[in-house]
């Protein structure tokens, strides 16, 4: 299996974390977004959307979109709850992450860390919605534990990726102590070191 990813991307790290956690063999193909490598014809042949991550499975089939990839890789593992309702709740969080979290937390991070924009110059709605996402997570995690059940699931993988980098976009996680404690639990559960 080959994983095409950019190491600065939380979406790409999700795939790496799941593959590592499950002990899957893969070759990491560093594919820089900032350098335009995702616009090369050879890459666009794998993913016409021009986005990382992309996984090329051992049988040669490509698969894109981070949450689809991690769902495929984790099929049959404890990262996907056995209970149908808990699986649906996991998916609920994963869909929410891509619609109500990543577009604000990750975009703010990109503007500040990679484009050099001052936090004060970020679009106010971007910052407001980022804080709303973190507040939603703080509420859900107030009792400790994980997002779904008593063990880490793909919901935690999906949301930890950019949440742990939120400070790069000007979001102070000390204002969200339950979220900060949860990040530590997720990192320990998945043995994340990067």
Beta strands, then each sheet from edge to edge (+ up, - down):
strand 1: 2-5
strand 2: 27-30
strand 3: 54-56
strand 4: 62-64
sheet 1: 2+ 1+ 3- 4+
end
